[in-house]
């Protein structure tokens, strides 16, 4: 039995639909879809079966099986034209180019932006949390705050390659996420310790 998908099209949920029905409904690479077994809704560009169906349709094959289509269903390009509202590709080659660009755009939109310096990372705040809350995790928080700043400074150094710069910036953002996680744990541990102390004192 073929897998059937639900799709969010024009802010409405449609489905369940087969792969062929998805294409005819105008699903774009950025359209969110879901089927049984998927943990959450995902863009169509991230679902291999849907990508494969789009490529097959553009090649003139059946989206479901990949077999050559008969005369009645030989041209489903009209369904794929719906992928580009406002655009009317005159042939399959133009549609294939649009679809390729749409997949690239979807991939870039999903890619994290490492071009800016991580915000909300403070060594001073990490020291305060260490002193006032829980020293053990606080020291780890200080380490990640320092490492985040260090990795970002390395990305600004002269003489490094673009790949090295991107790697340092990626590390800085990873450090920032770990800093925020450890800061939250340190603050929570401080609240727990204060509660235990007060309960002992009051009782």
N, C-alpha and C positions, 0 to 999 in steps of 0.2 A: 504494500500500500504506500503510495507516494507521500512524502512529508508535506504537510500543509502549513503555511505561514500566515501570521497576522502582520499587518503593516499599519503604521501611523501615517495616513495620507491626508493632507490638508486639515491637520489637527483632529482627524477622526480615525477611529480604529476600524480597519477593514479586514475581512477574512472569516474563516480560514480559506487560503487560496493555494493552488498549485504554483509551481515555478512559472508556467506559461501564463497563468492568470495574474501573477504578480507583475510580469512585464506588461501585460495589457492594461493593468490598473495604473501604470505610470510610476512604478517604484524607481527611485533614483539611487545612486550609490550612497547618498547621505540619508536616505529614508530609514527610519528605525523599524526593524522587523523582529519577530519572535516566533519560535515554534517550540513544541514540546521537547524538553531535554536541554534547552538553552537556559542558563542561569538568569539571564536578564535580556532586555531589549538591546540590540546592537545595530549599528549602521549596516546597510546591505553590503557595502564595500568590504566588510569584515567577515562576511559569511561565504565560505568557499563555494557552496552549492549555487548560491544566487549569482556570484561572479561567473561561475562556469556556464550557467544558463544564459547570461547576457552575452558572453563570448560566442556561445553556440548560435544564438539567434542572429548575431551580427554576421556570422559566417554562413548563414543560410541553412543552419541545421535545426533540428528539433531541440528546443531548450531542455526538455526533460531527458531525452535519450541520447541526443547527439546524432541521431539518424537523419538522412536526407528527407526533406519534407516533400509531400506531394504538391500538386499544382494548387489545390485549394488553400493550403497553408504555407505555400512556398515563400511568401513575403510577409513576415511579421514586423518589418521595419516600421510600419505605421505605429505599432504599439510602443516601440522603442523611441519614437519621436517624442512621445510624452515625457521622456526623461529630460527634455530640454524645453520647458515652457517659454514661449516667446521666440524660440528658434525653430526653424523648419529646415533641417538638413535635407539637401536635395538628393543625396544618395547614401548608400551604406558606408562608404569611405568617410564621409563627413561625420556621420553618426558615430563611427568607431573612434574617430579623433576626439569628438566631444566626450564620449564615454571614458576614453583614456585620460583626458584632462580632468574629468570629474572625479575619477578615482584618485588621481594625484592630489587634487584639492582636498578630498576627504581625508587622505592620509596626512597631509600637512596640517589640517585643522585638528586632527587628533594628536599630533605630535606636541609634547610639552615645549613651552617657550623658555629657553635658558638665556635669553639675551639680556635680561635685566638682573640686577643684584638681588639676592634673596632678602626679603623684608622681614622685620620682626625678630631678628636674631641679635641678642645683646649679651655680651660677656658680663656686663654689670648686673643685669637681671639674673643671669645664671649664678653669679656670686651671692647675690641676695637670697636666692632660693636655697643655695647650699647652706648658708648660715642660718636662715630662719626656718627651713623646712626639714630637709633630709640630706645630710652630707654625702651619703654613699652615692645616690643617684645624682645629686647636685654636682659632684665632681665630674661625672660623665657628661652632664649638661654643659659644664664649662668647657670640656674638651671639644665637644661638637661645635660650640659657638666659636671657639678659637680656630678650629679646622675649617669651618665655613668661611671665615674671613681670610684665612691663609690661602685656601684654594682659589677664592675669587681674586685675591691680589696676584696670584700666580698667573691667572688668565689674562691679566692686564700687562704682564711683563713683555718687554720688547724682545724680538728675536724668536718667538715661538711660532709654530705653524698653526694654521686655522684648526686643524684636527686636535692639536694639543690644547688650544684655547677652549674649544668646545668640550673637551674631556674635563678640563679643570672646572668649567662652569657647571657641567653636569654633576660633578662631585660636590661642588658648593651647594647646589640645590638639594642633593641627597643629604648632605650634612645638615642643612636647614630643617629638613623634615625630621631627621633624627633628633635634632636639638628640640624642636617643638614637642615631640613625643616624650623625651626625657624630662623636659620642663613640666609637662603635664603630670607625669608620674611623680616627680619630686614634690610638686605642689600638693598632689593628692595624698602622698605619704605624710606630708607635714600636717594636713588636716586630720588624718587618721591618728597620728601620734599625739596631736593636741587634744583630740577627743578622748583618747585613752588616758592621758594625763589628767584631764579635767574630771573624767568619770571616777578615777581613783581618788582624786583630791576631794571631790564632793561626797563620795560615798565613805 
